[in-house]
Amino acid sequence: MKNRLTFFLPVNTGYVTEGLPDHRFLDFYSGRSSASLYCAIVGNVVVPGGHGSNSSTPVLSDAPIWGQIAEAIKVAGSKPGVQLATAWQGYTGNKKFRSSEPKVFLSEARQLVDQMDADAIEKVLRSFELGAHIAIEHGFEHIQIHAAHGYLLSLLVDQRINHRAAVVLDRLVILAEQIKSRGAESSIRISMRTGDEVFDSVGMNIFHDSIVRLPFDFIDLSSGFYNVDKRLIYPATSTFIESRFLESVRLGIRHPHRPFIISGHVSAKNWDDMAPNLHPGLCRDLIANPNFLSEHKNGCRNYSKCHYYSRGTDSLTCGRWTKK
Ligand SMILES: Cc1cc2nc3c(=O)[nH]c(=O)nc-3n(C[C@H](O)[C@H](O)[C@H](O)COP(=O)(O)O)c2cc1C
């Protein structure tokens, strides 16, 4: 992965005490940051006034711990980044990996956004603006907007779910420009697919292109909606890994002048042949082995212990990495 910008992608660790990241959170990120890692994106962090995806998701605030985390990542050698997100009141993540009723989630998602008036949508976008402002004040130098995995923004930006998506995309242009004007780098994370085959079979390229046009510095390509099919979010079998990889590479080829972050066990790929606009995003390999970038081995073995929420526990553990 030489000459590429390597990202540590967002992880909801659950290392939170009374709503704030604790020492486990700080140690987890600083222990994985280094001169070999371009940027560590702390995830996922709820915007002020927003809603967490589970009870151990931290909310961004003026608490000094946020600045300490940004500083610790920077001192260790990486650019401190943060992923800003919100779900909605009453959101509950599925414990099962694959929903038995994906269509129900998508139809409820349409109803949810239909019921939001222009003021409610504007309030959500303002909370992202405020979140970005607070994060930059704390010293975060990369702001990622979480518009993936079926959380609120992923519903709002997709014309197939929200018929007023164009308004939201216009507001995201302003947000990306604000982040740039404050001197920080930006990215937007999307799910290329939801995991519902019927939904995904219509209008997918149009949706992708509408996001690629936004002036974020990077487009981070994830896949899957949490309440539709999580196997796309954390691909573990070769079928899921390959299809996500090919879809990411094709999108990168269609937009050769736009930088993309691609992920899904990508450390095993041959990066020498990859288009220059693609950058590796790693997650489980770095969870499993904080020194993965210098050792290039002993990464994730898909033991699945890290899926703490699905397993009914409240914070991340790993079958290979043991906390000191
Ligand atoms: C335990 C765990 C928590 C995750 N939390 C988040 C999150 O908060 N936000 C997000 O966008 N992705 C999250 N992801 C997805 C990862 O960022 C990444 O896209 C995915 O694991 C695929 O990359 P990998 O194959 O290198 O692990 C999480 C993944 C894992 C394993």
The ligand as an SDF file (V2000), in Angstrom:
LIG
                    3D

 31 33  0  0  0  0  0  0  0  0999 V2000
  -16.6470   -3.3860   15.5940 C   0  0  0  0  0  0  0  0  0  0  0  0
  -16.8580   -2.5260   14.4020 C   0  0  0  0  0  0  0  0  0  0  0  0
  -17.4520   -1.2690   14.5660 C   0  0  0  0  0  0  0  0  0  0  0  0
  -17.6550   -0.4410   13.4530 C   0  0  0  0  0  0  0  0  0  0  0  0
  -18.1800    0.8030   13.6510 N   0  0  0  0  0  0  0  0  0  0  0  0
  -18.3520    1.6270   12.5740 C   0  0  0  0  0  0  0  0  0  0  0  0
  -18.8160    2.9560   12.7550 C   0  0  0  0  0  0  0  0  0  0  0  0
  -19.0310    3.4280   13.8660 O   0  0  0  0  0  0  0  0  0  0  0  0
  -18.9790    3.7050   11.6420 N   0  0  0  0  0  0  0  0  0  0  0  0
  -18.7310    3.2320   10.3950 C   0  0  0  0  0  0  0  0  0  0  0  0
  -18.9180    3.9620    9.4140 O   0  0  0  0  0  0  0  0  0  0  0  0
  -18.2640    1.9890   10.2040 N   0  0  0  0  0  0  0  0  0  0  0  0
  -18.0570    1.1850   11.2520 C   0  0  0  0  0  0  0  0  0  0  0  0
  -17.5410   -0.0690   11.0550 N   0  0  0  0  0  0  0  0  0  0  0  0
  -17.1910   -0.5080    9.6880 C   0  0  0  0  0  0  0  0  0  0  0  0
  -15.7060   -0.2580    9.4190 C   0  0  0  0  0  0  0  0  0  0  0  0
  -15.4050    1.1180    9.4280 O   0  0  0  0  0  0  0  0  0  0  0  0
  -15.2430   -0.8490    8.0480 C   0  0  0  0  0  0  0  0  0  0  0  0
  -15.8740   -0.1660    7.0050 O   0  0  0  0  0  0  0  0  0  0  0  0
  -15.5450   -2.3400    7.8980 C   0  0  0  0  0  0  0  0  0  0  0  0
  -15.1800   -3.0550    9.0530 O   0  0  0  0  0  0  0  0  0  0  0  0
  -14.8140   -2.9130    6.6650 C   0  0  0  0  0  0  0  0  0  0  0  0
  -13.4350   -2.7080    6.7480 O   0  0  0  0  0  0  0  0  0  0  0  0
  -12.4110   -3.8920    7.2240 P   0  0  0  0  0  0  0  0  0  0  0  0
  -12.6630   -5.0520    6.3510 O   0  0  0  0  0  0  0  0  0  0  0  0
  -11.0370   -3.3130    7.0700 O   0  0  0  0  0  0  0  0  0  0  0  0
  -12.7530   -4.1980    8.6510 O   0  0  0  0  0  0  0  0  0  0  0  0
  -17.2970   -0.8820   12.1570 C   0  0  0  0  0  0  0  0  0  0  0  0
  -16.6710   -2.1330   12.0120 C   0  0  0  0  0  0  0  0  0  0  0  0
  -16.4670   -2.9450   13.1030 C   0  0  0  0  0  0  0  0  0  0  0  0
  -15.7940   -4.2770   12.9010 C   0  0  0  0  0  0  0  0  0  0  0  0
  1  2  1  0
  2  3  1  0
  2 30  2  0
  3  4  2  0
  4  5  1  0
  4 28  1  0
  5  6  2  0
  6  7  1  0
  6 13  1  0
  7  8  2  0
  7  9  1  0
  9 10  1  0
 10 11  2  0
 10 12  1  0
 12 13  2  0
 13 14  1  0
 14 15  1  0
 14 28  1  0
 15 16  1  0
 16 17  1  0
 16 18  1  0
 18 19  1  0
 18 20  1  0
 20 21  1  0
 20 22  1  0
 22 23  1  0
 23 24  1  0
 24 25  2  0
 24 26  1  0
 24 27  1  0
 28 29  2  0
 29 30  1  0
 30 31  1  0
M  END
$$$$
